[in-house]
Amino acid sequence: MNENKSGTPDAFAGEFLSFTLGDEHYGVDILKVQEIRGYDSVTRVPDAPDYIKGVINLRGTIVPVIDLRLKLHLAEARYDSFTVMIVLNVEERVVGIVVDGVSDVIPLSHEQIRPTPEFGASVDTRFISGIGTVDERMLILLDIERLLDSADLVAEELEAAA
């Protein structure tokens, strides 16, 4: 395996923060993560879609909070002591996503990342950038920019309303 100028292997794709939604493991590029915090109460905004939980004031910045479980149409979201909010900084925007729990940071090589399988029109895979494989475990890698762009208009409306 060849190494690049930084001394890391060329096949190194990146590090992903692993988190759970229900029984599945997901990953998001660690470089997009600003902080991880416990789930706090949010200020609800009228007429927001159900997956937009509201906004929080994070050190003077109004941050929209998206419940990823609801956005991805997973089973009903429960809020308990393990519920976590991951604060992301994506394309100069700060947004919080609510997940069931955070696991660890997983480095993946290009060989460990498979393309998203085709499911046909019945399954929406546009928010999935690939499937990471670690031993026997699979990690659904989210395209967080595309996911947030889909909620872009709503988030902008929330920020204006807050």
C-alpha positions in Angstrom: 0.0 0.0 0.0 1.4 3.4 -1.0 1.5 6.3 1.4 0.7 9.9 0.4 2.5 13.0 1.6 0.8 13.1 5.0 2.0 9.5 5.7 -1.4 7.9 5.7 -2.2 5.1 3.3 -3.7 6.1 -0.1 -6.5 3.7 0.5 -7.7 5.6 3.6 -11.1 7.0 3.0 -11.8 8.7 6.3 -13.1 8.4 9.8 -16.8 8.2 10.6 -18.6 8.8 13.8 -20.7 5.7 14.3 -24.2 6.1 15.9 -27.3 4.0 16.2 -30.9 4.5 15.0 -33.0 1.6 16.2 -31.0 -1.6 15.6 -28.9 -0.2 12.7 -25.5 1.5 12.8 -24.9 4.6 10.8 -21.9 6.8 10.1 -21.2 10.4 9.4 -17.9 12.0 8.4 -16.1 12.9 11.6 -14.9 16.2 10.1 -18.5 17.4 10.0 -19.1 16.8 13.7 -18.8 19.9 15.9 -19.8 18.3 19.2 -21.8 15.6 20.8 -24.2 16.4 23.6 -27.1 15.0 25.6 -30.6 15.7 24.3 -32.0 18.8 25.8 -35.4 20.3 25.4 -35.9 22.3 22.3 -38.1 25.3 21.4 -40.8 24.0 19.2 -41.6 26.0 16.1 -45.3 26.1 14.8 -46.1 24.3 11.6 -42.7 22.6 11.4 -42.7 19.0 10.0 -42.6 16.3 12.7 -38.9 15.5 12.1 -37.9 19.1 12.9 -38.0 19.1 16.7 -37.4 22.8 16.9 -34.4 25.0 17.7 -31.8 25.4 20.5 -29.6 28.3 21.5 -26.0 27.0 21.3 -23.7 29.6 22.7 -25.6 32.4 20.9 -26.2 30.4 17.6 -29.8 29.3 16.8 -29.5 25.7 15.8 -32.3 23.8 14.1 -32.7 20.2 15.5 -33.7 17.3 13.2 -34.8 14.0 14.6 -33.0 11.7 12.2 -35.2 8.7 13.2 -38.3 10.6 12.0 -36.6 12.1 9.0 -35.6 8.6 7.8 -39.0 7.2 8.6 -37.7 4.7 11.2 -39.7 3.3 14.1 -41.2 5.8 16.6 -38.5 7.8 18.3 -38.1 7.4 22.0 -36.4 9.9 24.2 -34.4 8.5 27.2 -31.1 9.0 29.0 -29.2 7.5 26.0 -30.7 9.9 23.4 -27.9 12.0 21.9 -27.7 15.1 19.8 -24.8 15.4 17.3 -24.1 19.0 16.4 -22.8 19.1 12.8 -21.2 21.9 10.9 -22.0 21.4 7.3 -21.4 24.0 4.5 -21.1 26.8 7.1 -24.4 25.8 8.7 -24.8 24.4 12.2 -27.5 21.8 12.7 -28.3 19.2 15.4 -29.4 15.7 14.7 -31.1 13.5 17.3 -29.9 9.8 17.4 -30.4 6.9 19.7 -26.8 6.7 20.8 -23.2 7.3 19.7 -20.8 4.4 19.4 -17.3 5.3 18.4 -15.1 6.7 15.6 -14.3 4.2 12.9 -11.6 4.6 10.3 -12.5 3.1 6.9 -10.4 2.5 3.8 -11.8 2.8 0.3 -11.9 -1.1 0.2 -14.2 -1.1 3.2 -16.8 1.2 1.6 -19.3 -0.4 -0.9 -21.7 1.5 -3.1 -25.3 1.8 -2.1 -27.2 -1.1 -3.4 -30.1 -0.5 -5.8 -33.5 -1.2 -4.2 -35.7 0.2 -6.9 -38.2 3.1 -6.5 -39.7 1.7 -3.3 -36.7 2.6 -1.2 -35.2 6.1 -0.9 -31.4 5.8 -0.9 -30.5 9.3 -1.9 -29.2 10.1 1.7 -26.9 7.1 1.7 -23.4 7.6 0.3 -22.3 4.0 0.8 -22.1 1.0 3.1 -19.0 0.6 5.3 -18.0 -2.9 6.3 -16.1 -3.5 9.6 -15.5 -7.2 10.3 -19.1 -8.6 10.3 -20.7 -5.2 11.0 -22.2 -2.9 8.4 -22.3 0.9 8.8 -24.8 2.9 6.7 -22.8 6.0 5.6 -25.0 9.1 5.4 -24.6 11.8 2.8 -25.3 14.5 5.5 -25.1 17.4 3.0 -27.8 15.9 0.8 -29.9 15.0 3.9 -29.7 18.5 5.2 -30.3 20.1 1.8 -33.6 18.2 1.7 -34.5 20.0 5.0 -32.9 23.2 3.8 -36.0 25.3 3.2 -37.6 24.2 6.5 -34.4 25.0 8.5 -34.2 28.4 7.0 -37.8 29.1 7.9 -37.1 27.9 11.4 -34.1 30.2 11.8 -36.1 33.2 10.5 -38.9 32.4 12.9 -36.7 31.9 16.0 
